[in-house]
Amino acid sequence: MKTNNIPYWNGKQLVCLCSAYDFPHRFYGGKCDGYDMAKNCFDNRLSCQDCNCLRSDGCDVLDGIESSKECPFIIDFCTEYEIKL
C-alpha cells in the first residue's frame, strides 16, 4: 500500500489514500477533491514553478481561491490516466 497520498493504479482503478476518507478510495470520488495531491505538489514544489495559482505567499488552490482542477500537477496526472474531472 502506498503512503505518499499520490493515487496509484491497483490494476482496476486509481486508488487514493488522501485525508478525505480513512480508507483507500476511488480518486476524485465523493469527498476526494485532489486537495492532498495539490498540497503534496506545493510542499515538494513538484511542478509549481510555472503555475498560475502560485503566489509569493502561497497557492490559490490550497487557499481555496481556485479549484484543485486548476492545479497543473493534477491536470497532468489526470491526462496521464485519462481521468475526466
C-alpha positions in Angstrom: 0.0 0.0 0.0 1.3 3.5 -0.9 1.7 6.2 1.8 2.5 9.4 -0.1 -1.1 10.5 -0.8 -0.5 10.2 -4.6 -3.2 8.0 -6.1 -2.0 4.7 -7.6 -3.3 2.1 -10.1 -4.4 -1.1 -8.3 -5.0 -3.0 -11.6 -8.6 -1.9 -11.8 -8.8 1.8 -10.8 -6.9 4.7 -9.3 -6.9 4.3 -5.6 -6.3 7.4 -3.3 -5.2 7.5 0.3 -5.9 11.2 1.0 -7.4 12.5 4.1 -10.9 12.8 2.6 -11.6 9.2 3.9 -10.0 7.0 6.5 -9.7 4.2 3.9 -8.4 3.7 0.4 -11.0 5.1 -2.1 -11.5 5.9 -5.7 -9.6 9.0 -6.8 -11.8 12.2 -7.1 -14.8 10.3 -5.8 -17.2 11.8 -3.2 -15.2 14.0 -0.8 -11.9 13.3 -2.5 -11.2 16.5 -4.3 -7.5 16.4 -5.0 -6.5 18.8 -2.2 -4.0 16.5 -0.6 -2.4 15.9 -4.0 -2.2 19.6 -4.7 -0.7 20.1 -1.2 1.9 17.4 -1.8 2.8 19.1 -5.1 3.1 22.5 -3.4 5.1 21.2 -0.4 7.6 19.4 -2.7 7.4 22.1 -5.4 6.9 19.3 -8.0 5.5 21.5 -10.8 4.8 24.8 -9.2 7.4 27.0 -10.9 5.2 27.9 -13.9 1.8 27.6 -12.2 -0.7 30.4 -12.4 -2.0 29.5 -9.0 1.3 30.1 -7.3 1.8 33.4 -5.4 4.7 34.6 -3.3 2.7 33.9 -0.1 1.1 30.6 -1.1 -1.1 28.7 -3.5 -4.6 29.7 -4.7 -5.7 26.0 -4.8 -4.6 25.4 -1.2 -6.1 28.7 0.0 -9.5 27.7 -1.6 -9.4 30.5 -4.2 -9.1 28.1 -7.1 -10.4 24.6 -7.6 -7.9 21.7 -7.5 -9.0 21.2 -11.1 -6.8 24.2 -11.8 -3.6 22.6 -10.4 -1.3 21.7 -13.3 0.1 18.7 -11.3 -3.5 17.3 -11.1 -4.3 18.2 -14.7 -1.1 16.4 -15.9 -1.9 13.4 -13.6 -5.5 13.2 -14.9 -4.3 13.5 -18.5 -1.8 10.7 -18.0 -4.5 8.4 -16.6 -7.3 9.7 -18.9 -9.4 10.9 -16.0 -12.2 13.4 -16.7 -12.7 15.9 -13.9 
